[in-house]
Amino acid sequence: MAVTDEAIERIKEMIVSGELKPGDRLPKEADLAARLGLSRNSLREAVRALSLMNILDVRQGDGTYVTSLAPALLLEALTFLVDFHRDDTVLEFFEVRRILEPAATALAATRISEAELGELGKLMEEITPATPIEELIRNDLEFHCRVAAASGNSVLAGLVDHMSGPTTRARIWRGITQEGAVERTLAEHQAIHEALAARDPEVARAWATVHIAGVEQWLHSAL
C-alpha cells in the first residue's frame, strides 16, 4: 500500500470508529503525523485527497475539520467521475437508472407527503405536448429528482440525481426524433403520480420501470 493510501486509511479509521466525528477539528499536523507514525508530507497528501472527497474541510488559518459527512455532500464527488462519461457509456447509465429509480419510486409511494404529491402535480401541469423539448427535459429531470427525494432515502435520492445528468442529451434526442415520445413521457409521469397518490408501491415500481426502459430500448435501437 502506498504511503498516502495508508495515511488515508488511518484517518478514515479514526472517523469510522467515532474517534473523529462530523464537525471535529483534526489535531495539529505535526501531532497527528507523529501519532499515526506518518510523515507530514504523506499526511498532507492524505488530507488533500480527503478534502477533494468532501470528507475533510481545510480552512486556511483555522485548521482541518471533518465535514458533516451528509450523503448529499459526499455524493458530490461522484459528479467528478460522472462528468468523464463517454457517449458510448450512456446505455450503462440507463441500466443503473433502471435499477435505482423503480426502487426509489416504490419507496416514495409509501412515504410521499400530501404536500409533495401536490407539488409534483403542479410540476406536471407546467408541461404540454407543445412545450419546447429543452423545457420538457428540464421538467422531466425535476420530476424524477422529486420522486427520488420523496423516497426519504437521501443516499438513493443523491444517486438518482447524479445518474440523471449523463442521460440528458439522449432524452432530448429521443424527444426530437421519436414520434409520440413527448405524449408518452407525460402519460407515464401521470401514471407514476397516480400510483404514488394511491400509495401502491408495486404499481409505482412497475410504471417507473416502463418509463425508463422505454427510453433505454429506443436508445438501443437508435445506436
Buried (B, 14 or more C-beta within 10 A) or exposed (E): EEBBEBBBEBBBEBBEEEEBEEEBEBBEBEEBBEEBEBEEEBBBBBBEBBBEBBBBBEEEEEEBBBBEEBBBBBBBBBEEEBEEBEEEEBBEBBBBBBEBBBBBBBBBBBBBEEEBBEEBEEBBEEBEEEBEBEEBBBBBBBBBBBBBBBBBBBEBBBBBBBBBBBBBEBBBBBBEEBEEBBEBBBEBBEBBBEBBBEBBBEBBBBBBBBBBBBBBEBBEEEE
